[in-house]
Amino acid sequence: MGDLDPAAARALADAAPIDAFATLGPHAGQVRVFLPGAVRVEALTADGGSVGLSPGAPDGLFIGPVDGPYRLRIYWPGAVQETEDPYAFGLLLGDLDLHLIGEGRHFALGDCLGSHAMTIDGVPGVRFAVWAPNARRVAVVGDFNSWDDRRHPMRLRHGSGVWELFIPRLAAGERYKYAILGADGGRLPLKADPVATRTEMPPSTASVVPDGFGHDWQDDAWMTGRAARHRPDAAISIYELHAQSWLHGLTDDVSWNSLARHLIPHVQGLGFTHIELLPVAEHPFGGSWGYQPLGLFAPTARLGPPEDFAAFVDACHAAGVGVIVDWVPAHFPTDPHGLARFDGTALYEHADPREGFHQDWNTLIYNFGRNEVQGFLIASAIHWLERFHLDGLRVDAVASMLYRDYSRAADQWVPNVHGGRENLEAIGFLRHLNAVVGERCPGAMMIAEESTAWPGVTRPIGEGGLGFDYKWNMGWMHDTLHYMARDPIHRRHHHHEMTFGMVYAFSERFLLPLSHDEVVHGKGSLIGRMPGDRWRRFANLRAYYAFMWAHPGKKLVFMGAEFAQEREWNHDGALDRALAGDPLHGGVQRLLGDLNRLYRDHPALHARDSEPAGFDWVVGDDAENAVFAFLRRGDGDGLPVLVVANMTPLPRAGYRIGVPLGGRWREVLNSDAGIYGGSGMGNHGAADCVDIPSHGHAQSLELTLPPLAVLYLQPEGA
């Protein structure tokens, strides 16, 4: 019995390119195994016999005559292992799987690629599969083979670029990575699995074989009814948070289970309809808050296993709270264990840095023109929505995807095929993404963080739009925050900053965000940006919240906003929750809870958010007095809500406002009420109409406008 061909033997010894299945395993009555470090190897035959395999060259090669099925008994120094031969198994992935991967239409990619504990031909083990089309060799390494890249080379499925291997007797919980020889034959840093559904705790970077996904969902009623909760006529009020830091200072148990115990009652008490989590996909650098992820199929191990995340979502649904997660398909970090030059080439990213490198964030940009990359990203979105029952994804940095010249000088970008600046491939990807989500995940929201005036972000795909459900209204946020940060004496010169948003308010379905981005990077806190002494700062913030909750558009605030956190957010620190015990801070929290309840209970405040008929200016031009007044209307015969804002510290008595209905109008909210920390000035709970025409109406109200305050009034009978 001769040794292996010398060239093949050298390739095995050097972990060089080789067709492992043509070299190892059973061949014409002979078995070859390569087990560096083994002392002796026997083949255990089906009849109960054993055949000693002869050692050959190189060290670790064992060869012997075996007919029929067999198992290996491997004598390691200090241990004996019995297992089947990985190279005795046939093809693992089906042709349809490989075809769909190539087309970018395998939307259950997490069930196909990655690692999966399963039984094949009656043998338990783990199947590995990874897309690396330009690699010359790929091997699985882990604790199970002492991270020796000679031990488990994989089979290439030609044409698809997918490498696969089944390792018998391996179990869930094993750590692993891929050892890859690049297109030029050079060894790459060990790579984590791009489709891993579980990872080890950062800063460690290995992937982990999952033990299946066994959560028993109890949210059928929620999932059946959630589409109605997400319609344009629904009340949607979102509490945004960074999961880990929300728990800081509250408990030492930073986990999904702990978050469920503490967060859900807090959100319920404040009346929010949804929470939005900063990205939970695995990310190497905690300081990125999740916005530089590499594990697009794995919830971060920082808060526990994937099953615990599922249980958290289930608990939110049981409490009537929806769950949205930030998702990042625009770019990825350059960490060597990640996607960067994954097979030795620019596989997930563009090769040209003018297309593939993000200068603002020192990250790499996905190549949206590649089918497999589109499929990878869409499969990630579907994985979160289907496996974890998420109610929506907020797609990060959409503007950076849409424009080839985003944040680039004139000589730093490549035009599209028509010579323009639009990223046609990214546009196609976003439309494809939203079409697939709409088909597979009915009722799930897709929300775009898009900061420009790109037309049709929320227009249906069939009408030329991108197909999102909602778009963050960044323009409204910037304008109104600038206005509120000004000394009231100057506000008469900047009246348009509060009114301009209505020029385009119905061009998209908007969400009004006061997000984490507004309380980081030296911007301070929201309360810290309000002008004046302490009382005026709080009055300004209360008025701003009341104005926001009355303005067309769904609502979002970041954690800490509910009690007017004084300090800028720090992901390593804790929220100053004790502030809620102070009358002014606690008053803000009480106001926000009341705003959520009014917003939810009064259809006029939400039912026609995206329709011009849902809004009427009454006073939009009183810049001198910094007064704004408008009507919000619901459907049919529903009673309107009159909103009046006085954005100066001067009370205004006898201010006349025209209204469409006579009779008594109840004051359903006054942001200057004493229970919120205000002065208590107002209209004693109601005002009666008089037959004095004003603002185009036959009757009017004569109101006292409290200082730095917003009033909501509604005709009696509501």
WODAZI-V758573 format. One record per backbone hydrogen bond with DSSP energy under -1.0 kcal/mol. CO is the residue of the C=O (numbers start at 0). NH is the residue of the N-H. Records with the same first field share a line. If there is no record, write none. Layout:
CO=NH ; NH
This chain:
4=8
5=9
6=10
7=11
8=12
9=13
10=15
17=19
19=23
24=31
26=29
28=65
29=26
30=63
31=24
32=61
34=37
39=74
40=52
41=72
42=50
43=70
44=47
48=44
50=42
53=62
57=60
59=34
60=55
61=32
62=53
63=30
70=43
71=82
72=41
73=80
74=38 ; 39
75=78
78=75
80=73
82=71
84=87
85=88
93=97
94=98
95=99
96=100
97=101
98=102
99=104
104=106
107=110
108=111 ; 112
113=128
115=126
117=124
119=122
122=119
123=168
124=117
125=166
126=115
127=164
128=113
129=162
131=134
136=180
137=153
138=178
140=176
141=144 ; 146
142=145
144=147
147=150
151=139
154=163
155=157
156=159 ; 160
160=131
161=156
162=129
163=154
164=127
166=125 ; 169
170=173
173=208
175=206
176=140
177=190
178=138
179=187
180=135 ; 136
181=184
185=181
190=177
192=195
197=207
200=203
205=199
206=175
208=172
218=222
219=223
220=224
221=225
230=233
235=554
236=272 ; 273
237=556
238=275
239=558
240=277
241=245
242=246
246=249 ; 250
251=253
252=254
254=258
255=259
256=260
257=261
258=262
262=266
263=267
264=268
265=269
266=271
272=321
273=238
274=323
275=240
276=325
279=299
281=293 ; 294
284=287
285=288
287=290
294=281 ; 297
297=281
299=302
300=303
302=255
304=308
305=309
306=310
307=311
308=312
309=313
310=314
311=315
312=316
313=317
314=318
315=320
316=319
321=274
322=390
323=276
324=393
326=395
331=363
334=337
336=191
338=341
340=343
344=346
347=366
351=354 ; 355
352=356
355=364
357=361 ; 362
362=357
363=331
364=349
365=367
366=369
369=373
370=374
371=375
372=376
373=377
374=378
375=379
376=380
377=381
378=382
379=383
380=384
381=385
382=386
383=387 ; 389
390=444
391=324
392=446
393=326
394=448
397=400 ; 401
398=402
401=422
402=405
404=407
408=411
415=418
419=415
420=403
421=423
422=426
423=427
424=428
425=429
426=430
427=431
428=432
429=433
430=434
431=435
432=436
433=437
434=438
435=439
436=440
440=443
444=392
445=468 ; 469
446=394
447=449 ; 471
448=397
455=465
456=467
458=466
459=462 ; 464
460=463
469=447
470=510
471=473
472=476
473=477
474=478
475=479
476=480
477=481
478=482
479=483
480=484
482=485
486=489
489=492
490=493
493=496
494=497
495=499
498=501
499=502
503=506
508=470
509=553
510=472
511=555
513=557
514=517
515=518
518=568
519=522
525=528
532=536
533=537
534=538
535=539
536=540
537=541
538=542
539=543
540=544
541=545
542=546
543=547
544=548
545=549
546=550
553=511
554=237
555=513
556=239
557=560
559=564
569=572
574=576
575=578
576=579
577=580
578=581
581=585
582=586
583=587
584=588
585=589
586=590
587=591
588=592
589=593
590=594
591=595
592=596
593=597
594=598
595=599
596=600
597=601
601=604
602=605 ; 606
605=608
607=610
610=613
611=614
613=632
615=630
618=628
620=622
621=626
625=646
627=644
628=617 ; 618
629=642
630=615
631=640
634=637
640=631
641=712
642=629
643=710
644=627
645=708
647=707
651=704
654=702
656=700
662=688
663=715
664=686
665=667 ; 713
668=711
669=672
671=679
672=675 ; 677
673=676
682=685
684=666
686=664
689=691 ; 699
693=696
696=693
698=658
699=689
700=656
702=654
704=651
708=645
709=670
710=643
711=667 ; 668
712=641
713=665
